[in-house]
Amino acid sequence: MNTHPLVKLARNTIDAYVKTGKTISIPSYLTDEMKGMAGVFVSIKKHGDLRGCIGTFSPTQPNIAAEVIQNAISAATRDPRFPPVTPEELDSLDISVDVLTEPEKIASPDELDPKRYGVIVTKGWKKGLLLPDIEGVDTVEEQIYIAKRKAGISPDEEVELQRFEVKRYK
């Protein structure tokens, strides 16, 4: 099976950081995709269960390659829901990379589809994001509820909604 260059970059980053504590350099050769700028999420699963997921809503780095490197390290070592990945786990991890489109404001939940769109909920300075096409999230209501919970927003509070699409690489 041919691994996508973004997934390979995320894996190489995680392997190097977990084993040595060092951040790899941005590759000298960048695919066209790696040269652009976008928000990126790196998700790590172990035996089908989430093991870490960190990302950026919009670009914080000069290119997607740098965004993947930063978020891969964070997903492996700084997701507050999980202990840092250990060297013994590396071979049992599945990694995916989601590249986000620019979020767009929407007027109502009717413009969402949990399989196609991710959602960003905002209330004041609180912001929560949920990626699209998450196993077990089948309705817009569930999607918004989880995003609100992640942001620390109560379920009955009104929020500003944005949606985005992703290109998911496994």
Secondary structure, 3 states (H helix, E strand, C coil): CCCCHHHHHHHHHHHHHHHHCCCCCCCCCCCHHHHCCCCEEEEEEECCEEEEEEECCCCCCCCHHHHHHHHHHHHHHCCCCCCCCCHHHHHHEEEEEEEECCCEEECCHHHCCCCCCEEEEEECCEEEEECCCCCCCCCHHHHHHHHHHHHCCCCCCCCEEEEECEEEEC
